[in-house]
Amino acid sequence: MTQTIIVVGAGHAGGQAVATLRQKGFDGRIIMIGDEPYVPYERPPLSKAVLAGEMELERTFLKKAAWYPEKQIDFRPNTLVTSFDRRAKTVTTSHGENLAYDKLLLATGTRVRKLQAPGAKLENIFYLRAIDDTLAIQKQMKPGAKVVIVGGGYIGLEVAAVAVKTGCEVTVLEGLERVMSRVVAPEVSEFYDKVHTDAGVVIKTGMAVTGFEGHGKVERVLCADDSSYPADLVVIGVGVLPNVELAAEGDLAVDNGIVVDEYCQTSDDNIWAAGDCTNHPNSLLGRRLRLESVQNAVDQAKTAANAMCGELKEYAEIPWFWSDQYDLKLQIVGLSEPGDEVVIRGNPADRKFSAIYLRHGQFVAINAINMIKDFMAAKKLIAEGKHLDPVKAAEAEVALKDM
Ligand SMILES: Cc1cc2nc3c(=O)[nH]c(=O)nc-3n(C[C@H](O)[C@H](O)[C@H](O)COP(=O)(O)OP(=O)(O)OC[C@H]3O[C@@H](n4cnc5c(N)ncnc54)[C@H](O)[C@@H]3O)c2cc1C
């Protein structure tokens, strides 16, 4: 009998999963349901080249729209899955349909964390998660506009870089003591702070935003220290929350993400989950975690699709991410922790250096800035659990791959 796989969420993981299912030769019915109006697309360019007007929207699409009917994938945009019934094996959509599945994949991703502050609903206050957010921000980001960015994480700083290049007056308000503090070493934060400041961005750290003022549209951002910042538009980037409510209501195990095993299987034998929405084990890291990255979305989607086709391949990858700001490509491999020894290779003044993280001598993570070779070598060495001599590791003239 023909099997039906339903994929909930048409983001990076959903899009990759349906592609892998067909590549593996799954010839049953595939229904992919997404609440956005677009075919699955890559989000990274939304705060980078697309926002800067340097990349056409269509280039973000994982596959062209025609590919889905060609591969007999029943793609249903603008449709929210409102619930599923594990016993009946059906999902219910916002259009009132009940669709039967044999296997279900939840790829529901994350949503932005919203600031609950007075005035937060004024016009021209934006978040950045989807294509329509980028288009709305782009429309307001005119030369001379006063742009206030709340949150100095990588999305906030990418937007700052584009905005200042566009000729806007840009202020970044970061709550913690340094920018990108969740993902990079103090030396790297300091470098990025200087790069942005040199480009004309005003960076304020240790700032708690308490509210927004304006008549209809935002005009000012208010902070706890009584300072205020004039604004024509505000972009808020203060993190995301996993979309787990659907899974929780369906009685699946949820704990900061949909709980899955190393094959992306949930607590139900017929349901898998992949991408930003999962809490998954990683034997290379020796712990469970939830990640927000393209690498994780792609690799988990492949793992889940393989498992749905009966091929069990454990998900165990060293995480990697990137961020593009100005002429700088920041590539991060591994997950650093406070207390790791940080070794700097190269000179930040050359806009080309790496921060290497050693834990009891073991190479666990890297922040490589315009150091593509270090990034490539680090992926392999970190996965191997390589130990490095900190003095040698600092010698940028010695290739990392030869250590
Ligand atoms: C601006 C921006 C820049 C980024 N830059 C980088 C970067 O440089 N490098 C990097 O590694 N990562 C980056 N990321 C993160 C990366 O895009 C995500 O990790 C990735 O998109 C996760 O894919 P996903 O499929 O798990 O989730 P998503 O891409 O969020 O897709 C989930 C989809 O499911 C839909 N959905 C949710 N619930 C339902 C439902 N009940 N019914 C129907 N549809 C539903 C959502 O609307 C969404 O379309 C960036 C993200 C953003 C927003």
The ligand as an SDF file (V2000), in Angstrom:
LIG
                    3D

 53 58  0  0  0  0  0  0  0  0999 V2000
   17.9160   36.3670    9.5900 C   0  0  0  0  0  0  0  0  0  0  0  0
   18.5190   35.0280    9.8960 C   0  0  0  0  0  0  0  0  0  0  0  0
   19.8560   34.8040    9.6130 C   0  0  0  0  0  0  0  0  0  0  0  0
   20.4240   33.5590    9.8950 C   0  0  0  0  0  0  0  0  0  0  0  0
   21.7340   33.3760    9.5960 N   0  0  0  0  0  0  0  0  0  0  0  0
   22.2890   32.1520    9.8210 C   0  0  0  0  0  0  0  0  0  0  0  0
   23.6490   31.9070    9.4530 C   0  0  0  0  0  0  0  0  0  0  0  0
   24.3600   32.7900    8.9600 O   0  0  0  0  0  0  0  0  0  0  0  0
   24.1340   30.6390    9.6500 N   0  0  0  0  0  0  0  0  0  0  0  0
   23.3750   29.6490   10.2020 C   0  0  0  0  0  0  0  0  0  0  0  0
   23.8530   28.5100   10.3600 O   0  0  0  0  0  0  0  0  0  0  0  0
   22.0880   29.8620   10.5500 N   0  0  0  0  0  0  0  0  0  0  0  0
   21.5370   31.0810   10.3740 C   0  0  0  0  0  0  0  0  0  0  0  0
   20.2300   31.3010   10.7230 N   0  0  0  0  0  0  0  0  0  0  0  0
   19.4660   30.2020   11.3590 C   0  0  0  0  0  0  0  0  0  0  0  0
   18.8970   29.2500   10.3230 C   0  0  0  0  0  0  0  0  0  0  0  0
   18.2290   29.9520    9.3120 O   0  0  0  0  0  0  0  0  0  0  0  0
   17.9630   28.2820   11.0290 C   0  0  0  0  0  0  0  0  0  0  0  0
   18.7460   27.5170   11.9080 O   0  0  0  0  0  0  0  0  0  0  0  0
   17.2310   27.3620   10.0430 C   0  0  0  0  0  0  0  0  0  0  0  0
   16.3710   28.1130    9.2390 O   0  0  0  0  0  0  0  0  0  0  0  0
   16.4610   26.2990   10.7990 C   0  0  0  0  0  0  0  0  0  0  0  0
   15.6710   25.5660    9.9020 O   0  0  0  0  0  0  0  0  0  0  0  0
   14.3290   24.8590   10.3990 P   0  0  0  0  0  0  0  0  0  0  0  0
   13.7340   24.2280    9.2050 O   0  0  0  0  0  0  0  0  0  0  0  0
   14.5880   24.0540   11.6030 O   0  0  0  0  0  0  0  0  0  0  0  0
   13.3900   26.0470   10.8870 O   0  0  0  0  0  0  0  0  0  0  0  0
   12.7470   27.2240   10.0560 P   0  0  0  0  0  0  0  0  0  0  0  0
   13.6430   27.6310    8.9400 O   0  0  0  0  0  0  0  0  0  0  0  0
   12.3470   28.2210   11.0850 O   0  0  0  0  0  0  0  0  0  0  0  0
   11.4460   26.5830    9.3990 O   0  0  0  0  0  0  0  0  0  0  0  0
   10.3220   26.1860   10.1310 C   0  0  0  0  0  0  0  0  0  0  0  0
    9.0930   26.4990    9.3040 C   0  0  0  0  0  0  0  0  0  0  0  0
    7.9590   25.8340    9.8840 O   0  0  0  0  0  0  0  0  0  0  0  0
    6.8610   26.7080    9.8830 C   0  0  0  0  0  0  0  0  0  0  0  0
    5.8940   26.2290   10.8850 N   0  0  0  0  0  0  0  0  0  0  0  0
    6.0300   26.2190   12.2300 C   0  0  0  0  0  0  0  0  0  0  0  0
    4.9530   25.6500   12.8150 N   0  0  0  0  0  0  0  0  0  0  0  0
    4.1250   25.2950   11.8060 C   0  0  0  0  0  0  0  0  0  0  0  0
    2.8450   24.6730   11.7720 C   0  0  0  0  0  0  0  0  0  0  0  0
    2.2260   24.2930   12.8850 N   0  0  0  0  0  0  0  0  0  0  0  0
    2.2550   24.4750   10.5770 N   0  0  0  0  0  0  0  0  0  0  0  0
    2.8880   24.8410    9.4290 C   0  0  0  0  0  0  0  0  0  0  0  0
    4.0920   25.4310    9.3950 N   0  0  0  0  0  0  0  0  0  0  0  0
    4.7140   25.6580   10.5700 C   0  0  0  0  0  0  0  0  0  0  0  0
    7.5310   28.0470   10.1960 C   0  0  0  0  0  0  0  0  0  0  0  0
    6.7060   29.1450    9.8880 O   0  0  0  0  0  0  0  0  0  0  0  0
    8.7410   27.9650    9.2840 C   0  0  0  0  0  0  0  0  0  0  0  0
    8.4220   28.3580    7.9850 O   0  0  0  0  0  0  0  0  0  0  0  0
   19.6340   32.5370   10.4650 C   0  0  0  0  0  0  0  0  0  0  0  0
   18.2870   32.7730   10.7500 C   0  0  0  0  0  0  0  0  0  0  0  0
   17.7210   33.9940   10.4720 C   0  0  0  0  0  0  0  0  0  0  0  0
   16.2750   34.2430   10.7900 C   0  0  0  0  0  0  0  0  0  0  0  0
  1  2  1  0
  2  3  1  0
  2 52  2  0
  3  4  2  0
  4  5  1  0
  4 50  1  0
  5  6  2  0
  6  7  1  0
  6 13  1  0
  7  8  2  0
  7  9  1  0
  9 10  1  0
 10 11  2  0
 10 12  1  0
 12 13  2  0
 13 14  1  0
 14 15  1  0
 14 50  1  0
 15 16  1  0
 16 17  1  0
 16 18  1  0
 18 19  1  0
 18 20  1  0
 20 21  1  0
 20 22  1  0
 22 23  1  0
 23 24  1  0
 24 25  2  0
 24 26  1  0
 24 27  1  0
 27 28  1  0
 28 29  2  0
 28 30  1  0
 28 31  1  0
 31 32  1  0
 32 33  1  0
 33 34  1  0
 33 48  1  0
 34 35  1  0
 35 36  1  0
 35 46  1  0
 36 37  1  0
 36 45  1  0
 37 38  2  0
 38 39  1  0
 39 40  1  0
 39 45  2  0
 40 41  1  0
 40 42  2  0
 42 43  1  0
 43 44  2  0
 44 45  1  0
 46 47  1  0
 46 48  1  0
 48 49  1  0
 50 51  2  0
 51 52  1  0
 52 53  1  0
M  END
$$$$
